[in-house]
């Protein structure tokens, strides 16, 4: 019996996940498996290959020299398997099956639910999976079929569509303004409490581009989960940045100093090129584009062509 008879693709996936996560716990979260199950599968892969692939250290697992030599061919196997799946999916002809969509947590929380409800009503044979994530899933590995991005993707072998621009402004809860007063100048803004991100530097970089010399301590309340971040602003923790369509629909929240020039965020749909002709994907793609364009349009622009 040769190695190919003993080692199946699922074990190769396990080895890659553990190597890339650096720990069993991290890989278990990625694969949706329990840590004990994953540990047994690592042992099975090592037995099938007749090699010791990982060694334990204080922070988790690291590759042995023999294990490191396997990573490049294992990734080549993963890419080949992904392309095989894409080629097969591209031959499907029916308006039924599953479409997996990924978007940032804030878009998934505030924008997509009513749009997906309309898609389900229009196409009841299509099943939808929504994966909220602020990381970048690889569409070529079928981690998602369609992605909603806040930047123009530059990955090869993907198709894209610009569906609109998301307006951004400064917001605060009326309860906070009743307590601290409403700022009318940049100098007054800088004296207020702010809600910012914790580890992410996105807001810091944006404020610095506006000429504000601030650091992480400028934000008296911090959170990287953007859906939770907005709830902190709405609850009265301080001033924060927000998308206009969310600000308009949140009771008790007020937009501040609309004259400030704050750049908008582009919104793009992305899918693997190989899935362009899959009917269910194309149908969901078109309905998503229609729903997102309407959702992010400013009131005066509703109905305008993007």
N, C-alpha and C positions, 0 to 999 in steps of 0.2 A: 504493500500500500504506500503510495507516494504522498507528499505533503498536501497536494491539492485535494486528495481524497479525505484528508483529516481536517482541513482548515476551510470553513465556509466563509462567505462574505460578511455575515453578521459578526464573526469574531474579528475580522479585519476592522470593521467599523468600531468595535469596542477598543481595539488597540489604538486607533487614531484618536478617538475621543479622550482616552486617558492621557495619551502623549500630549495632546494639545491643551487639555485642561490642567495637567500637572498633578491631578489627584483623583482618587476614586469618587469622592463626594462631588467634585465639579463635573466630572464626566457623567455621573449618575443623573445630575440635574439636566444636562444636555440631552441625554438619551431617554429620560423618563423612566429609569430603572432604579431599583433599590441598590444601595451600596453593596450588600452581601451578594446579590445576584451578579452585579458587575464584577466583584472580586472573583467569583467562581468562573466567570467567562474569561477573565484575564488568565487565570490558571489553565483553563482549557486551551486557550490560544498558545500559551507557552508550551504546554505538553504536545500540542499538535506540531509545533515548529521544532520542538526539541531544543529550545533556547530560553535563557533567562532574559526577559525583555526589559523589566523594570527593577530598580532597586529603591528601597525606602529611604527617605531622609526626613529631617525634622518638619519640613513643610509639605510633605506629600510623597510623590513618586517621581523619579527621574529615569530616563532611558539609560540602559547599559550601552556599551559600544555596539554590541550585536543588535540591540533594539533600534538604535539610531540609524543603522544601515537599512532597516526595513521601512522607514517612514516614507522615503521618496517613492518606492514602488507601491506602497499601500495607498498613497495619495493618487498615484496614477490609476490604480484600480478604482478608487472612489470616483474620479473624474470620468473614467470609461463607463462605470455603472450609471452615473448621472446622465451621460449622453445617450446611453441605451434607453433609459426611462423617457428622456425627452423625445427621442425619435419615435418611440412607441406611442407616447401621448399625442404627438403631432398627427398620428394616423386616425385618431378617434373621430367619429362623425356625428355622434348624437348629442342632443342638448340634455344630457343627464350625467351625473357623476359629481365629484368633489372639486371645488376650487379653493385653494388655500391663499389667504390674503394676509400680508404683514404690513404693519404701520406703526408709527411711534405710539407710545402709550397715550399721549394727549389726543391725537387724531383718532385712535381706536376708541377712546372713551367718549369723546364729545361729538365727533363728526360721523363716524361710520355706522353706529347702530341703526338710526332711522333709514339710512341708505341701504344697508343690508336687508332690513325688513322689507323695503320696496322691491329689492331684487328677488327675495324669496316669494313674495306675492306674485311677481311677474313670471318667475321661472321655478315652479315648485319641484321640478325634477332635479334641480341643481342644489347640491349640498354645499354649504359655506363653512369654512374654518377661518377664524380670525386669530392672528397671532400678534398681540401687542408687544412690541420690542423696540428699544432704543439702540439696538445693535443692528448691523447690516447683514441680513441673511443672504446667502448665495443662491440666486435664482437658478443657476445652472446645476446646482446640486439638489434641486427640487425641495429646498427648505421652505420655499413658498412659490406659488404660481404667479402671483401679482404682488408687487410692492408699491406702497405709497411713500414717496421720498420727498424730502424738503431740499433736495439739491438735484442737479441734472446728473444722472448716472453716466459714468464713462466706461463701464464694464463692456467688454466685447461680447458679441452674440446676444445682445438684448435689444428690445424695442422700447421706445419711450414715447410718452405724450405729455405735453405741458397742459395742465388742466386749470391753472389759475395762479393768482398771487394772493397770499394770506397777509392781510393787513395786521400790523403789530402796533400796539400803543401801551401807554402806562395806565394802570388801573389801581384803584383802592376801594375798600369797602366804605360805604357811607358812615358806618359805625366808627371806623378808624378816623375818618375826616372830622366827624363830630367831636372826637376826642382831641385830635392834634391840629385841626385846621386844614384848609385846602391850600396847597402851594400854588403860587402864580408865577414864580420865577425859577430859573435853574438853581439859583443859590438857595432858595427855600426848599426845593426838591432834595437837595443834598443834605439838608438838616433833618430829614424825616427818617423813620424806620423803613428799611427795605427788606423784601423777601427775595432771596437769591438761591442759586444752586450751591450744592455742597462741594463735590469733587469736580464737577464739570466747570470749565472756565468760559463757557459760551457767553454768559452775561457779563463777566468781567471784561472780556475782549470787546464786547459791544459798547460798554460804557467808556472804555479807554479810547475807542475810536471816536467817541463823542468829545474826547478831551478831558474826561474825568479821571483823575489820578487816585484810583481806589484799589483796595485789595479785598481779600475774602472776608475780612472782619467788617467791611462796610455793610454786609448783609447780616442783620441781627437774627433773622430766621432763615434757615437753609434746608433745602431738600432737592435731590436730583430727580425724583419721580415727578414728572411734569403735571400729571393729573392731580396728584396730592399737592404739588406746589400751588396750583390754582386755587384749591380749596383753602390753603393757608391765606392767600390774598383775600379771598371772599369772606373769610372768617374775621378779618380785621387785624392780621399780624403786621401789615405794613403795605408799602407801595411795591408793585411788581409789574413785569411785562406780561402782556397777554394778547391772544389773537382776538381781533375785533368781533368775529362771529360768536366767540365764546363770551366775551364781555357783554355783548348786546343781550345774550340770553340768560345771563346770571343775575337774579334779583339782588338788589342792594349794593351793586358794584357800579362805580362811577369812573368814566374815562377822564384822565387828567391831561391838561395842556396839549390838545390835539395839534397845535401848531408845531410841535417838536418834530424834526425830520427823522423818523425811524424807518429804516429800510424794511420792505416787505419780505416775506419768505416765499420762494417759488414752490409750487407743488407739482410733482411729476408722477405719472404712472409708469411702471416698468414691468416687463415680462420677458422671459427667454424667447429669443427669435424663433426657436424650433416650435413653439406653441402658438405662433401667430394664426395658424389655420384651424386650431381646435375650436369647434363651434361653441362649447360651453364657456371656454375661456374668453373667446371674443365677445360673447354676449355679456358676461360679467364685466369685462373690461369697458365696454361701451356704456353700460348702466352705471358703473362706478364713476367714469369720467363725467357723465351727465349730472349725477348726484353731487359730486364734489364741486363741480363748477358752480352749481347753483348755491351750494352751502357757503362757499367762501366769497361770493360776489358781494360787493358793497351794496347797500339798499338802492342807490341810484343807478347801479350797473346791472341790476337783475334783468336777465333777458338778453344782455349784450353778448356778442360772440367773443370767446376767448381766443 
